């Protein structure tokens, strides 16, 4: 978790991103962007995505920190050394400035545990023996970033489940239209996955 904490310790103003650092509407912008992508191009309507979006918009927390947000920080976007340490982080195309809890929330969303009934990834590597639990992961992040305020973390976990639902539903839409290449999974499997993730997003959002 030190690599994520190290990223969030960087002040955007020190690396030429001062203009972005002055904005405090990260969550609202992200909700608007992902919802627009979902609503503008779809082959069906998943009510759970719409309901969760409305609820999240009502509960947007005040942004108290402006840090570099990777936007897709997860275990399979990292390169590891023989000792298990992270040597590089990949896929920076969604990077911007916002609340660093968005990155932690996404990592937790993708971090599946064996007893989970719903998983954001079908075959998450964290299901293998030896990986820490999500609670342990949070503790590791707080230890690496002791000044982090995780009181709003539940919101960012729910938000990321919703975002992943939008992404998977978009994949299903493209597959249903024949706009994607060959895949080892049929479109129906992505449709069912999107439904499960959207339902989980709505469940978590209702509990906020």
N, C-alpha and C positions, 0 to 999 in steps of 0.2 A: 504493500500500500504506500510505501514511501515514494514511489514514482508519481503516483497521483497527487499525494500531498505536496511533493516538490513542484509539480506543475501549478497547483493552486496557490503556492507561495509566491509565484512570480506576479509582480505588479504590472498590469498591462501598460501603464504609463512609462515604465522603464524600458519597454521594448517597442515603442512607437505606436502603441494602440490607445493613446490617450483619449482620442475622440470617442471610441467605442466604450471606454471605461466610464464616460460621463452618463451613459444611458442606464436607466433603472427599470426597463420594461422587458427584460429578457423573457420571462415566462409568457407574458401576453403575446409577444412577437412569435414565440415558438408555437403556442396554441393556435394562433391565427394561421401560421404557415402550414403546419401539418394538417389542420382541419380543412384548409382550402385545397390542399393537394388531394385529400381524401374525397371531398365533396365534388370537385371538378371533374373527376375521372373515375367512375365506378360502374360496376355492372349490377350492383344490388345495394341495399341500404342496411347496414348493421346498426340497429337502434342503440346497442350498448355503447358504440363509439360516440354517437350523437349525445346520448345522455351523460356520459362521462365528461365529454367536452364542455357541456353547459355547466355541470357541477364544478369542474376545475376552474372555469372562468370566474365563477362566483367566489372561489376560495383562494385566488392568487395571493400568495404571501408578499409582504413588503420585501423588496430586494435590499439586503443589508450589506452585501459584498459584491464587488465587481472583479472577477478573476477570469483567467483564460479557461474556457470550458471546451474540452476536447469534442464532446458531442456524440462520440461513439466509443467510449472507453469500455472495453470488455476484454476478457482473457484471450480471445482469438484475434485480437488486434494488437497483440504484443509479441515481441521476439524475446526469447529467453536464452540465457546462458546455461552451461552444463550444471551450474549450481542452483538453477531455478530462478536466479535474479533476472529482472527485466532489463534487457540491453537496448531495446528500441520500442517505441510506440508508433503504430502505423495508422493510416486512414484518417487524415486530418481535414478532410473536405467539409466537415460540419462544424469546424472550430469557430468559436466567436467569443465574446466576452459576456459574462453573466454570472449567475449564482453557481458556485462550485458544487453545491449539493446536487445539482442536476447530473453531474458526472457520477457521483457516489450512488445516487438513486438508480442510474442506468446500470451500473455494475451490479448492484444488488438485484435488479430485475432479471438480469441474465444469469445470475449466480444460483443455479438450481441445487436443491438438496434432495436426497433420495426419497423423502416422504412427501414431496410436493405433488399435489394432484394436478396442478397446471404449471407448465414450464414455457418460458418464452422461447427457448431453443429446444428443438426436438431431442437432440442428443448432446446435452451440455457436458463438456469435459469435467465440470466440477462435481459430477455424480460419481466420479472415481474415488476410491478410498484415499484418504490423506489430505483432502482439501478442507480448509476451515469452514465453519458455518457462517451464515450471513451475520449473526450477532458478533462472532469473533472478528469478522472482516470489519465491521463498524468500529470495534474496539481498536483494531490495528490502525485504522485511519485516524481515529481520535488521538492515539498515542503519537502518530507521526505529525499530526496537525492539532496540537493541544488547544489552540484558540478557536477551533472550528465550532460553530453553533449548529448542532444537529437537531434542534428542537422542531424544525420544519421538515425533517427527512421523510416522514410518512407521505407528505404531499408530493415530494419529488419521486418517490417510488411509484405512487399511483399515476402520476403524470407520465412516467416512463413506460409503464405497462400500456397506457393509452397510446403513446407514441409508437410503440412496437406493434400494437394492433393496427394502427394506420399503415405502417410499413408492410406488414404481412398481407393485409387486405389489398394493398396496391400490387404486391407480387401476384396475388390470386387474380386480380383484374387483368393484368398484363398476360398472364398465362391463359386465362379464359378467352382472351381475344387473339391468342396465337402470336403475341408480340414478343415472346421470349423464346430462346433456343431450347435445345433438348434438356430435359431434366429427369432425374431418377425418381421424381415424385410427380404424381398426377395433380392437376389443378384442384381436384376435390380435397386433397390432403391439406393444401394451403388454405382452402376455404374453411375447413374444419378447424385448423390451427388458429386462424384469425378469429373465429367465433369464440374459441376457448379463451384466447388472450383478451378479447374485448370484454367478455363476461367477467374475467378477473379484474380488469381495469375498472369496470363499473362497480364491482363489489368493493374494491379498495377505496374507490372514490366516495361511495356512500358512507364509508366508515370514518371519513375525515371529520 
